Amino acid sequence: MQPLSLNSTMITTTDTTGNGAC
């Protein structure tokens, strides 16, 4: 689980679980 800022910027690269999607 990465910071929200990282997830929002690169959802496909950093977030594979779908945390950034939410």
PDB file of N, CA, C and O in Angstrom:
ATOM      1  N   MET A   1       0.843  -1.200   0.000  1.00  0.00           N
ATOM      2  CA  MET A   1       0.000   0.000   0.000  1.00  0.00           C
ATOM      3  C   MET A   1       0.878   1.251   0.000  1.00  0.00           C
ATOM      4  O   MET A   1       1.523   1.579   0.996  1.00  0.00           O
ATOM      5  N   GLN A   2       0.886   1.933  -1.136  1.00  0.00           N
ATOM      6  CA  GLN A   2       1.697   3.123  -1.265  1.00  0.00           C
ATOM      7  C   GLN A   2       0.888   4.358  -0.895  1.00  0.00           C
ATOM      8  O   GLN A   2      -0.340   4.305  -0.831  1.00  0.00           O
ATOM      9  N   PRO A   3       1.584   5.478  -0.651  1.00  0.00           N
ATOM     10  CA  PRO A   3       0.909   6.750  -0.333  1.00  0.00           C
ATOM     11  C   PRO A   3      -0.122   7.109  -1.391  1.00  0.00           C
ATOM     12  O   PRO A   3       0.021   6.740  -2.557  1.00  0.00           O
ATOM     13  N   LEU A   4      -1.168   7.834  -0.982  1.00  0.00           N
ATOM     14  CA  LEU A   4      -2.247   8.194  -1.894  1.00  0.00           C
ATOM     15  C   LEU A   4      -1.726   9.002  -3.069  1.00  0.00           C
ATOM     16  O   LEU A   4      -2.232   8.886  -4.185  1.00  0.00           O
ATOM     17  N   SER A   5      -0.709   9.824  -2.812  1.00  0.00           N
ATOM     18  CA  SER A   5      -0.163  10.664  -3.864  1.00  0.00           C
ATOM     19  C   SER A   5       0.479   9.810  -4.951  1.00  0.00           C
ATOM     20  O   SER A   5       0.318  10.080  -6.141  1.00  0.00           O
ATOM     21  N   LEU A   6       1.204   8.787  -4.535  1.00  0.00           N
ATOM     22  CA  LEU A   6       1.860   7.898  -5.490  1.00  0.00           C
ATOM     23  C   LEU A   6       0.822   7.104  -6.265  1.00  0.00           C
ATOM     24  O   LEU A   6       0.946   6.916  -7.475  1.00  0.00           O
ATOM     25  N   ASN A   7      -0.194   6.643  -5.566  1.00  0.00           N
ATOM     26  CA  ASN A   7      -1.237   5.845  -6.196  1.00  0.00           C
ATOM     27  C   ASN A   7      -2.002   6.646  -7.241  1.00  0.00           C
ATOM     28  O   ASN A   7      -2.348   6.128  -8.303  1.00  0.00           O
ATOM     29  N   SER A   8      -2.262   7.910  -6.931  1.00  0.00           N
ATOM     30  CA  SER A   8      -3.035   8.742  -7.850  1.00  0.00           C
ATOM     31  C   SER A   8      -2.229   9.033  -9.109  1.00  0.00           C
ATOM     32  O   SER A   8      -2.780   9.116 -10.207  1.00  0.00           O
ATOM     33  N   THR A   9      -0.907   9.188  -8.937  1.00  0.00           N
ATOM     34  CA  THR A   9      -0.069   9.534 -10.079  1.00  0.00           C
ATOM     35  C   THR A   9       0.142   8.338 -10.983  1.00  0.00           C
ATOM     36  O   THR A   9      -0.061   8.429 -12.194  1.00  0.00           O
ATOM     37  N   MET A  10       0.549   7.214 -10.407  1.00  0.00           N
ATOM     38  CA  MET A  10       0.798   6.018 -11.208  1.00  0.00           C
ATOM     39  C   MET A  10       0.038   4.846 -10.608  1.00  0.00           C
ATOM     40  O   MET A  10       0.579   4.076  -9.814  1.00  0.00           O
ATOM     41  N   ILE A  11      -1.238   4.724 -11.005  1.00  0.00           N
ATOM     42  CA  ILE A  11      -2.101   3.680 -10.466  1.00  0.00           C
ATOM     43  C   ILE A  11      -1.727   2.320 -11.066  1.00  0.00           C
ATOM     44  O   ILE A  11      -1.682   1.308 -10.367  1.00  0.00           O
ATOM     45  N   THR A  12      -1.465   2.321 -12.351  1.00  0.00           N
ATOM     46  CA  THR A  12      -1.199   1.071 -13.056  1.00  0.00           C
ATOM     47  C   THR A  12       0.175   0.528 -12.703  1.00  0.00           C
ATOM     48  O   THR A  12       0.365  -0.686 -12.627  1.00  0.00           O
ATOM     49  N   THR A  13       1.150   1.434 -12.485  1.00  0.00           N
ATOM     50  CA  THR A  13       2.512   1.002 -12.223  1.00  0.00           C
ATOM     51  C   THR A  13       2.704   0.640 -10.756  1.00  0.00           C
ATOM     52  O   THR A  13       3.207  -0.437 -10.436  1.00  0.00           O
ATOM     53  N   THR A  14       2.297   1.557  -9.857  1.00  0.00           N
ATOM     54  CA  THR A  14       2.542   1.339  -8.447  1.00  0.00           C
ATOM     55  C   THR A  14       1.485   0.434  -7.824  1.00  0.00           C
ATOM     56  O   THR A  14       1.805  -0.492  -7.080  1.00  0.00           O
ATOM     57  N   ASP A  15       0.244   0.709  -8.132  1.00  0.00           N
ATOM     58  CA  ASP A  15      -0.861  -0.010  -7.513  1.00  0.00           C
ATOM     59  C   ASP A  15      -1.351  -1.144  -8.409  1.00  0.00           C
ATOM     60  O   ASP A  15      -1.875  -0.901  -9.496  1.00  0.00           O
ATOM     61  N   THR A  16      -1.180  -2.373  -7.952  1.00  0.00           N
ATOM     62  CA  THR A  16      -1.645  -3.510  -8.737  1.00  0.00           C
ATOM     63  C   THR A  16      -2.897  -4.095  -8.113  1.00  0.00           C
ATOM     64  O   THR A  16      -3.635  -4.840  -8.758  1.00  0.00           O
ATOM     65  N   THR A  17      -3.136  -3.745  -6.825  1.00  0.00           N
ATOM     66  CA  THR A  17      -4.272  -4.304  -6.101  1.00  0.00           C
ATOM     67  C   THR A  17      -5.538  -3.497  -6.350  1.00  0.00           C
ATOM     68  O   THR A  17      -6.646  -4.005  -6.181  1.00  0.00           O
ATOM     69  N   GLY A  18      -5.376  -2.252  -6.746  1.00  0.00           N
ATOM     70  CA  GLY A  18      -6.525  -1.410  -7.038  1.00  0.00           C
ATOM     71  C   GLY A  18      -6.778  -0.388  -5.950  1.00  0.00           C
ATOM     72  O   GLY A  18      -7.866   0.180  -5.857  1.00  0.00           O
ATOM     73  N   ASN A  19      -5.757  -0.156  -5.117  1.00  0.00           N
ATOM     74  CA  ASN A  19      -5.897   0.827  -4.042  1.00  0.00           C
ATOM     75  C   ASN A  19      -6.012   2.240  -4.597  1.00  0.00           C
ATOM     76  O   ASN A  19      -6.743   3.076  -4.065  1.00  0.00           O
ATOM     77  N   GLY A  20      -5.281   2.491  -5.670  1.00  0.00           N
ATOM     78  CA  GLY A  20      -5.305   3.820  -6.255  1.00  0.00           C
ATOM     79  C   GLY A  20      -6.607   4.111  -6.970  1.00  0.00           C
ATOM     80  O   GLY A  20      -6.988   5.267  -7.153  1.00  0.00           O
ATOM     81  N   ALA A  21      -7.295   3.032  -7.377  1.00  0.00           N
ATOM     82  CA  ALA A  21      -8.554   3.206  -8.096  1.00  0.00           C
ATOM     83  C   ALA A  21      -9.625   3.786  -7.178  1.00  0.00           C
ATOM     84  O   ALA A  21     -10.481   4.559  -7.608  1.00  0.00           O
ATOM     85  N   CYS A  22      -9.561   3.405  -5.926  1.00  0.00           N
ATOM     86  CA  CYS A  22     -10.561   3.886  -4.973  1.00  0.00           C
ATOM     87  C   CYS A  22     -10.241   5.320  -4.580  1.00  0.00           C
ATOM     88  O   CYS A  22     -10.963   5.917  -3.782  1.00  0.00           O
TER      89      CYS A  22
END
